[in-house]
């Protein structure tokens, strides 16, 4: 589903660069849920951005469903992201001027689907994640957990092959975190899509199929 090899990322100038990733390798199979753990600032977000074709690494290869994402044109890479990859961020990144339904519809509209088809898909997913009663509410009028549920619905509305989730419970209280963790595992069990989760949550990390740790730029599988 996703395979990356030799991913190096750094920030800063050539004379004073900070090495964030030092040759990261990872492979995620169909239907697999994988967690990456590590302290704040260890490079988990940078790793997900490189794997999700959002941030170009200094060097390395990222294959998404056998397509080398960083060898594609900008347009083709954007199309690949829209079709194959879903994103969930710690702070949800919902658009405040749109309702939850409209936020979930966005990827469909970008892909050229009609408003009616996009709305129908959005409502089905809002029902699945348990917040259809909030569909017409704006993000400012719902709880943090409901925002994150809407963000998860948005991430999977295009039926991506892999979902990358960056600290999906990191901004939630303990009880709401458990609810979102359970939702993620349920969605993984129901479909053939894969999940890669960057998380501080030991409960979430312990529930996945495989776990990696990231420290000092080195990604290692926890056996």
N, C-alpha and C positions, 0 to 999 in steps of 0.2 A: 504493500500500500504506500509506504513512504520509506525511502532509504537515503541516508546522508552519509557522506564519507569525507574525512579530512577537512572539517569546517573550522576555519580560523577567522576570528573577528577581533578587531582592535579599534580603539578610539584614540583621537589625538593626532599630533604630527608625527612624522617619521622619527624625529629626534626625541620625542617624549610621548610615545604611544603606550597605551594601557592594553595589555593582552587580555581579552575577555574570554575567548574560546581558543583552545590550543589543540586543534585536530580532532574535533568531536566526530564520533561515528555512532550511528543509531539506525536500526531497522525496525519498523513497526508493521506487523502482519494484519491481514484482514480480520476485523472484528476484535482486535486486541486493544486493551486499555493499559496504557503505560504512564507511569508517573516519573517526573524529574523533581528531585528535592535538592535543597541547598540553601545556604544562608542568603539573606538579602544582599544584593550586589554581586552575587556569584555568577551571573550571566544567564539565568533561566529565561528571562524575557528576550534577551538577544538571541538565544538559541531558537526560541519559538518564532521570532521574527525572520530569522534566516531560513528555517524550515518551511515557514508559511509564505515565503517569497515576498516578504515585505521589506526586508533589509538585506542588501547584498553582502555576503561575507567577503573577506579579503581573498580567500580561495576555498575551494571545496566544491563538492557536487551534491545536489539535492534532486532526487528522483521522486516525482509524485505520480503514482500509477504508471511508472515506466517512462515518464516524460521528464527530461532534464530541464527543470524550471528556469535555472539561471542561464541557459543557452537560448531561451526563447526571446522573441522581441517583446518590448514592453506591452504591446497590445495582447499578444498571445499569452503572456504571463498573467495579465489581468484576467483574461478569459479562463485560464486554468484555475486561478484562485477562486473565481466565482463559481465554477462548476464543481470543483473537487475538494475545496478546503473551507471549513467553517471556523470562525474565531469567536472565542468568549474571553472577555477581558475582565480584570479585577473590578474596574469601575464601570462596567457594563457598556459605556460609550453609546447609550441611546441618544437619539436626537430629541432634545427637550421640546421642540415646537411641533412634534408629531405624536399621535397617540401610540399606545403599545401595538395595536393592530398595524398601524402605518409603518412603524419601525420594523416589524417582522416582514412586512410586504416589500421593503426596500430592495433586497437582493433579487427578488423576482422581477420587479419593475426594471431594475438595471439590466437584467437578462432579456428584457423585451416582452415579458408576459403582460397580458391585459390586467387592468385594475381588478376586474371581477375574479379572474383566476388567482391573482396574488392574494386578494382578500380572503378567498375561500381557503387557500393553503394556510394563511396566517391564522384564521380562526380554528382550523383543525389542530394546529400545533399549540395554540394558546389553550385549547381544551385539553390537549395531552399533558401540558406542563401545569395544568391546574389553575389557570388565571383567565379563563375566557370571560369571567364576570368583570375583569378589568380592561377588556379590549379597547374600550373607547376612552380610557383614562390617559392623561398625559403622565410622563415619568415623574414629574414633581408631585403627583397626587397618589403615588403608590409606595409601598415599603421597599427597602433594599432587597429583600428576598424576591419580591415580585419583579423588580427591575431585572434581577439576575435571571429569573426564569424566562422573562421576555427576551433577554439577550441570548439565552440558550436556544429558544425557539427560533430566533433570527439566524443563529448559526447553523441550524439544521434544515431550514426551510427549503434550500436548494438540494437537499439530500446529498450532502457532500460525502466523499469517501472517508475523509478524516477530519476530525474536529480538534483544533488546538486551543486549549483553555489555559489562560495565564492567571494563576491565583484566583480561580472562580469563586472561592469561598473566603478569600482573604479580607474582605471588607464587611463580613457579616458576623452577627453574633453566633454563639455556639449552637443554639437550637436551629436557627435558620441555616447555618452551615451544614448541619446534618441533613436537613431537608433537601438542600441543593446537591449534596454528595449522593444521597439516595437516588435523586432524579437522574443524575449523570450515569450512575451505574445501571439504572433501569433502562435508560435510552440505549446504552451500549449493549445490554442483553437482548433488547428487542430487535435490533437491526444488525446489519453486517458492517456498519461503519466502525472505524477505529478512533480512539481518543488518545491524545497526548496531553497530559496535565502537568503543568508546573505548579507545585503546591508546597505550602508549609505544613499542611494538615497531615499528621501521622495517621489519623483514621482513614482519610481518603487514600493515602499512599499504601496503606496496608491492605486495601480492598482490591487493588488492581492486579493485573496479570503479571506485570514485570515492573521493576523499579530501577531507576538510575539516580546516581548522586552527582552533583556538579560542585566541584571545589577547586579553587585556583585555576580555573579555566579547563580543568580536565573532567571529562564525562566518563563515569564508570558504572557498569551494571552492578547492582546489589544482588548478590546470589544468596 
